[in-house]
Amino acid sequence: MRKNLLKKMMAFAAMVTLLLIPVSGLAAQVEGNSNHVEKDWMSYVELVQKLNQIKEASSGKVEVEVIGQSRQGREIHAARVGTGDQLLLINGNIHGNEKSGPEALMQMFETLGTSDSPLAQSIRDEVTIVAVPRLNVDGAELTQRQNVFPWDEVVATYPLLEGAEPAWYYHARNRGFDINRDFNPDLNYEPLLEDLPGTSADLGFFLTNESQILRDLYLDLKDEFGEVEAFVDLHHMGTTKTNKTGEDVTIAIDYPPLGPDDSQKYADWPKLDQDKSKRYALAAALGVKELSDNEEPGVSQYIHPEERDLPGQARSSFALNGTATVLFEMPGQQPAFGYDQELIDRVENGLWGIASRMADDSINRLNGDDFLSLPKYWTESASDMKDLVTRFTKEGMFESDTVARSLATHLTVVERFEKQENGAKVVKHTEGFKFLLNHYKEEGMIAQEAYNRLQSDANYLIGKW
C-alpha cells in the first residue's frame, strides 16, 4: 500500500496549496497507479518496459536514454525529469542482489512524469533529477552482488595488467567485481599495473563498464550544470536492531566514509564537504519519517565508525569532487528477502525528502550535526556499549540488576579513559570487562545474545585503541 505522501508533504514542504488536493498519495494522482501491485522484483525486460511506459505517459516530461552496455551486452538506461538548475543524480542496484532502488525510482518518476500537483511542479521547476535505476544489469539477472567480468577478460581488455593480481574487490567464484569499489576521485584515472591489487583504503581502478558509465554520466552532467549538487546510492544490508531501543532498523542512511574528520589523507581534495552530505542525509531521514503513515522509529545512521575509510565507493569519489552524497541501506538482501512494498515506499519517501528540500532550498538551512542524533546500531565507544547494557537489562537478558550494574560500572571507567585518549588504560579496563563478561557467562547469568554482542564490541574497542 502506497503511503499518504501528499497529505504528509503539506507540512513537510510548507505548501499551503497542497491542503486543497484530496488524494491518497503522490502516486495515486497517476490514473490506475494506486491499483498497481507488483508480485516480484522487476526483471531487466520488465524494467525497460516500465521506463518506456513512464516516458510515453509523461507528455515529454520524462526522458529515457541508453548510457552504455554491460559486459554481457545489456543496455543500461538513465531517466531524466525536471528543468531546474540543481542536479540530483540517483543510482540504483549497483549490487545485483539489492533490488528496491529501481522499484522506488519507477514510482517516483511515474509521479513526477504525470502529476500536476504544486509539489511535483516545484521539484520539476527547481531540480533536475537523473536516475540510473539499475546499474548492475548483469548481476541483477543473476541476483548476485558482483557484475560479470572474469579476470581473463579483464587482462584481455587491459593488456598492461598481464601478471597483476586481481583487484582486491574481484570475486573469483562469481567471476566479477563489486562495482561499488571500482571508483576513483580522479575521474580521468586509467588502470596501472603498479596500483593493483590495492586494499579497501585505496582508490578504485575504473575497470568495469558500469563504473565507467556512471563516471561518464557524472562528468557529462558536471559539464552541463557546472556541478552535480547531490548523489544518492540505493542499497540493501543485513538486518539489525538499534542500540538503545532494540527497534528493527528499517532504513540506514549515511554520509561518505572517508576516515576521521582530522585526517590529512584527502587534503588534496578541498571540495569535500561532509557537513553538506550530512544535511542531505538528514533530509532523507526527515522524508522517511514525515511522509510515512507510521512512526518510523527504525530510521537510523548506517555503520560509520570514525576510522571507516572507503574512497573507492562511488559516493566517496563523487564527494571528493564536491558533491553531497547519501547512502540508503535497506534491510534484507535478495534472494533471501522477497518483494516488500513498505520497504520500497520508504526508499521513495527518503528521495522525496531530498528532492523537495532542494526545491524550496530548505536543505541548506538544516544542521548537518542533527543527522548524528539518529539512532545507531553499531558500537564505536564505551558509551554505545552502556546503551546496550541498558537495553539488555530491560529485555531481561541478565539474571539480576547486580550483573547489569557491574557491567555498566566497568564501562563507565572505560568511557572516562576514552575521553582522556589514554589507549593503554582503555585496553586494560576493556580486558577487565571481558573477564567479567566471561565470568557471568560461565555462571549462566547472561543470555547468549547479550554475551555475543558485548564480547564482540569489547574486542572492537581493544582493536581500535
C-alpha positions in Angstrom: 0.0 0.0 0.0 1.4 3.3 -1.1 1.9 5.9 1.7 -0.2 9.0 2.1 2.5 11.1 0.6 0.7 14.3 -0.4 -1.0 14.6 2.9 2.3 14.3 4.7 4.0 16.6 2.3 1.8 19.5 3.3 3.7 20.2 6.5 6.9 18.8 5.1 7.1 21.2 2.1 5.2 24.1 3.8 2.9 24.4 0.8 -0.5 25.6 1.9 -1.9 24.9 -1.5 -1.5 21.2 -1.1 -4.3 21.3 1.5 -6.7 21.6 -1.4 -5.7 18.4 -3.1 -7.8 15.4 -1.8 -5.7 12.4 -2.9 -4.5 9.4 -1.1 -0.8 9.7 -2.2 1.5 11.2 -4.7 1.5 8.3 -7.0 -2.3 8.0 -6.6 -2.5 11.0 -8.9 -1.4 8.8 -11.7 -4.5 7.1 -13.2 -4.6 3.5 -12.2 -1.3 3.5 -10.3 -3.0 3.1 -6.9 -4.2 -0.3 -8.0 -0.8 -1.4 -9.3 0.7 -4.2 -7.2 4.0 -5.9 -8.0 4.3 -9.6 -7.3 8.1 -9.7 -7.5 11.1 -7.6 -8.2 11.3 -6.3 -11.8 13.3 -8.3 -14.3 15.5 -6.5 -16.8 12.9 -6.7 -19.5 10.2 -5.5 -17.2 12.3 -2.6 -16.1 12.9 -1.4 -19.6 9.2 -1.8 -20.4 8.3 0.3 -17.4 10.8 3.0 -18.2 9.3 3.3 -21.7 5.7 3.4 -20.3 6.6 6.2 -17.9 8.3 8.1 -20.8 5.2 7.7 -23.0 2.8 8.7 -20.3 4.8 11.8 -19.3 4.0 14.0 -22.3 7.6 14.8 -22.7 8.4 15.4 -19.0 10.5 12.2 -18.6 13.4 11.4 -20.9 15.0 7.9 -21.1 18.2 7.2 -22.8 20.7 4.4 -23.1 24.0 5.4 -21.5 26.1 2.3 -22.1 26.2 -1.5 -22.2 27.2 -4.2 -19.7 29.8 -6.8 -20.4 27.0 -9.2 -21.4 25.6 -6.7 -23.8 22.6 -5.4 -21.8 21.8 -1.7 -22.2 22.0 0.5 -19.2 19.4 3.2 -19.0 19.1 6.7 -17.4 15.9 8.6 -16.8 15.6 12.3 -16.5 12.9 14.7 -15.3 12.8 18.4 -14.4 14.4 21.5 -15.8 15.9 23.0 -12.6 19.4 24.3 -12.2 20.2 21.9 -9.3 21.2 18.4 -10.4 20.3 15.3 -8.3 21.8 12.1 -9.5 20.4 8.8 -8.2 21.9 5.4 -8.7 20.2 2.1 -8.1 21.1 -1.6 -8.0 24.9 -1.2 -8.2 24.8 -4.5 -6.3 22.8 -7.1 -8.2 21.2 -8.6 -5.1 19.8 -5.2 -3.8 16.7 -4.5 -5.8 14.4 -2.0 -4.1 16.1 1.0 -5.7 14.7 0.5 -9.2 11.2 -0.1 -7.9 11.2 3.1 -5.8 12.6 5.1 -8.7 9.9 3.9 -11.0 7.3 5.1 -8.5 8.9 8.5 -8.1 9.4 9.1 -11.9 5.9 8.0 -12.7 4.6 10.6 -10.3 6.9 13.3 -11.5 6.1 12.5 -15.1 2.3 12.7 -14.7 1.4 14.7 -11.6 0.3 18.4 -11.8 0.5 18.9 -8.0 2.3 22.0 -6.7 4.9 19.8 -5.2 5.7 17.8 -8.3 5.7 21.0 -10.4 8.0 22.8 -7.9 10.5 19.9 -8.0 10.4 19.8 -11.8 11.0 23.6 -11.9 13.8 23.8 -9.4 15.6 20.5 -9.7 16.7 18.2 -12.5 16.7 14.6 -11.4 18.7 12.0 -13.4 18.5 8.4 -12.3 20.2 5.1 -13.3 17.6 2.7 -11.9 19.7 -0.4 -12.4 23.5 0.0 -13.0 24.4 -3.7 -12.5 22.1 -5.2 -15.0 24.0 -8.4 -15.3 24.4 -9.0 -11.6 20.7 -8.3 -11.1 19.7 -11.0 -13.5 21.8 -13.5 -11.5 20.8 -11.9 -8.2 24.5 -11.7 -7.2 26.3 -8.7 -5.7 29.0 -8.6 -8.4 28.8 -7.9 -12.1 30.1 -10.5 -14.6 33.6 -9.8 -15.8 36.1 -12.7 -15.5 39.7 -11.8 -14.8 40.9 -13.3 -18.0 38.6 -10.9 -19.9 39.9 -8.1 -17.7 43.5 -8.8 -18.8 42.4 -9.1 -22.4 40.7 -5.7 -22.1 43.7 -4.2 -20.3 46.8 -6.0 -21.6 49.1 -3.8 -19.4 47.6 -5.7 -16.4 49.1 -9.0 -17.5 50.7 -10.6 -14.5 48.9 -8.4 -12.0 47.0 -9.8 -9.0 43.2 -9.3 -9.4 41.9 -6.2 -7.8 41.0 -6.7 -4.2 37.3 -6.3 -4.9 37.2 -9.0 -7.6 35.3 -12.1 -6.6 36.8 -15.3 -8.1 33.9 -17.6 -7.6 31.3 -15.2 -9.1 33.8 -14.0 -11.7 33.0 -10.4 -11.3 33.6 -7.2 -9.3 32.0 -5.3 -6.5 31.3 -2.3 -8.8 31.0 0.0 -5.8 34.7 -0.3 -5.0 35.7 0.5 -8.6 35.6 4.3 -8.4 38.3 6.9 -8.2 38.0 10.7 -7.4 40.5 11.2 -10.3 37.8 10.9 -12.9 40.4 10.6 -15.6 42.2 7.8 -14.0 43.2 4.8 -16.1 44.3 1.4 -14.6 48.0 1.0 -13.8 49.8 -2.3 -13.1 51.6 -1.0 -10.1 48.3 0.1 -8.4 46.9 -3.4 -8.2 45.6 -5.2 -6.2 45.1 -2.4 -3.7 43.1 -2.5 -0.5 39.8 -1.2 0.8 41.5 2.0 1.9 42.8 2.6 -1.6 41.1 4.2 -4.6 39.4 2.1 -7.2 40.6 1.4 -10.8 37.6 2.0 -13.1 38.0 -1.5 -14.5 34.3 -2.2 -15.1 32.0 -0.9 -17.8 29.5 0.0 -15.1 31.7 2.3 -13.1 33.0 4.0 -16.3 29.4 4.5 -17.4 28.3 6.1 -14.2 31.6 8.1 -14.1 31.0 9.4 -17.7 27.4 10.3 -16.8 28.6 12.2 -13.8 31.2 14.1 -15.9 28.6 14.9 -18.6 26.2 16.3 -16.0 29.0 18.2 -14.4 29.8 19.8 -17.7 26.1 20.7 -18.3 25.3 22.0 -14.8 28.7 23.2 -13.5 28.4 20.8 -10.6 26.4 17.7 -9.5 24.7 19.0 -6.4 23.8 15.7 -4.9 24.2 11.9 -5.5 22.2 9.2 -3.8 23.1 5.5 -3.9 20.4 2.9 -3.1 21.5 -0.3 -1.4 20.5 -3.2 0.9 22.3 -4.6 4.0 21.7 -7.2 6.7 19.0 -7.0 9.3 19.8 -5.4 12.7 18.4 -3.5 15.7 19.0 -0.1 17.2 21.3 0.0 20.2 19.1 1.9 22.7 15.6 0.6 21.9 16.1 -2.6 20.0 13.9 -1.4 17.2 14.3 -3.2 13.9 16.4 -0.9 11.6 14.1 -0.1 8.7 16.4 2.2 6.8 20.0 3.2 7.5 21.4 6.4 6.0 25.0 7.6 5.7 27.4 10.3 4.5 30.7 9.4 2.8 33.0 7.0 4.7 36.3 8.9 4.4 38.1 8.3 7.6 38.5 10.6 10.7 37.5 14.2 10.2 41.0 15.3 11.2 42.7 13.0 8.7 45.0 14.7 6.1 44.6 11.9 3.6 42.2 13.9 1.5 43.9 17.3 1.8 44.3 17.4 -1.9 40.6 17.3 -2.4 39.4 20.6 -0.9 35.9 20.3 -2.3 35.0 17.6 0.1 32.1 18.9 2.3 31.0 16.4 4.9 28.6 18.8 6.6 26.8 19.3 3.3 26.4 15.5 2.8 25.1 15.2 6.4 22.4 17.8 5.6 21.3 15.8 2.6 21.3 12.6 4.7 19.2 14.3 7.3 16.8 15.5 4.6 16.4 11.8 3.5 15.7 10.7 7.1 13.1 13.5 7.6 11.4 12.5 4.4 11.1 8.9 5.6 9.7 10.0 8.9 7.4 12.7 7.7 5.9 11.0 4.7 5.1 7.7 6.3 1.8 6.7 7.9 3.9 5.0 10.7 6.2 6.4 13.4 9.3 5.0 11.7 11.5 4.5 14.9 13.8 2.3 12.8 15.3 5.2 10.8 19.0 5.1 11.7 22.5 6.0 10.8 24.4 3.5 8.8 27.5 2.0 10.4 30.1 4.7 10.4 32.9 4.4 13.0 35.3 7.3 12.7 38.1 5.2 11.1 35.8 3.8 8.3 37.6 4.8 5.0 36.3 3.5 1.7 37.4 6.0 -1.0 36.7 3.5 -3.9 33.0 3.8 -3.4 31.0 5.9 -5.9 29.6 8.1 -3.2 33.1 8.7 -1.8 34.7 9.5 -5.1 31.9 11.9 -6.1 32.0 13.6 -2.6 35.7 14.3 -3.1 34.7 16.2 -6.2 32.3 18.4 -4.2 29.0 16.6 -4.5 26.8 15.9 -1.4 26.4 12.2 -1.3 24.0 10.0 0.6 23.7 6.2 1.0 20.4 4.4 1.6 20.7 0.9 3.1 17.5 -1.2 3.3 17.3 -4.3 5.5 17.4 -7.7 3.8 19.1 -8.7 0.5 17.8 -10.8 -2.3 17.0 -13.6 -2.9 16.5 -14.3 0.8 14.1 -11.3 1.2 11.2 -11.0 -1.2 9.3 -8.1 -2.6 8.4 -5.6 0.1 6.1 -2.6 -0.8 6.6 -0.9 2.5 10.4 -1.0 2.1 10.1 0.4 -1.4 7.9 3.2 -0.2 10.4 4.0 2.5 13.1 4.4 -0.2 10.8 6.7 -2.2 10.0 8.8 0.8 13.6 9.4 1.5 14.2 10.5 -2.1 11.2 12.9 -1.8 12.7 14.3 1.4 15.8 15.3 -0.5 14.2 16.5 -3.7 11.5 18.6 -2.0 14.0 20.3 0.3 16.3 21.0 -2.7 13.3 22.6 -4.5 12.5 25.0 -1.6 16.1 25.5 -0.6 15.3 24.4 3.0 18.0 21.7 2.7 20.6 24.5 3.1 19.0 25.5 6.4 19.3 22.1 8.0 22.0 21.5 10.7 24.2 18.6 9.5 25.1 17.7 13.0 21.4 16.8 13.7 21.9 13.8 11.5 24.2 12.4 14.1 21.3 12.3 16.6 19.7 9.5 14.6 19.8 6.1 16.4 22.8 3.8 15.9 23.0 0.1 15.7 26.8 -0.4 16.0 29.4 0.3 18.6 32.3 2.7 18.4 32.6 3.7 22.1 32.0 2.5 25.7 29.0 4.8 25.7 27.4 2.8 23.0 28.0 -0.4 25.0 26.4 1.2 28.0 23.3 1.8 25.9 23.3 -1.9 25.0 23.6 -2.9 28.7 20.6 -0.7 29.5 18.6 -2.2 26.7 19.6 -5.8 27.6 18.6 -5.1 31.2 15.1 -4.1 30.1 14.9 -7.1 27.9 15.7 -9.4 30.8 19.0 -10.7 29.5 20.8 -10.5 32.8 20.0 -12.7 35.8 19.9 -9.7 38.1 20.3 -5.9 38.3 23.6 -6.6 40.0 25.1 -8.0 36.8 23.9 -5.0 34.8 25.3 -2.5 37.3 28.6 -4.2 37.4 29.0 -4.2 33.6 27.9 -0.6 33.4 30.3 0.5 36.1 33.2 -1.1 34.2 32.1 0.6 31.0 31.9 4.0 32.8 35.6 3.6 33.7 36.5 2.7 30.1 34.5 5.7 28.9 36.5 8.1 31.2 39.8 6.9 29.7 38.4 7.2 26.2 37.7 10.8 26.8 41.3 11.2 28.1 42.5 9.4 25.0 44.5 7.0 27.2 44.6 4.0 24.9 46.6 1.8 27.3 44.0 2.3 30.1 41.1 1.8 27.7 42.5 -1.6 26.6 43.3 -2.6 30.2 39.9 -1.9 31.5 38.1 -3.3 28.5 40.0 -6.6 29.1 38.7 -6.4 32.6 35.2 -6.0 31.3 35.7 -9.1 29.1 36.9 -11.1 32.1 33.8 -10.1 34.0 31.6 -10.9 31.0 33.1 -14.4 30.7 32.6 -15.0 34.4 28.9 -14.1 34.1 28.6 -16.4 31.1 30.2 -19.3 32.9 27.8 -18.8 35.8 24.8 -18.7 33.5 23.9 -15.1 34.5 23.8 -13.6 31.0 21.9 -14.5 27.8 23.9 -15.8 24.9 22.7 -13.0 22.6 23.8 -10.3 25.1 27.1 -12.0 25.7 27.9 -12.4 22.0 27.2 -8.7 21.2 29.1 -7.3 24.2 32.1 -9.6 23.7 32.3 -8.6 20.0 32.0 -4.9 20.9 34.7 -5.2 23.6 37.0 -6.8 21.0 36.4 -4.0 18.6 37.3 -1.4 21.3 40.5 -3.2 22.1 41.5 -3.3 18.4 40.6 0.3 17.9 42.8 1.5 20.8 
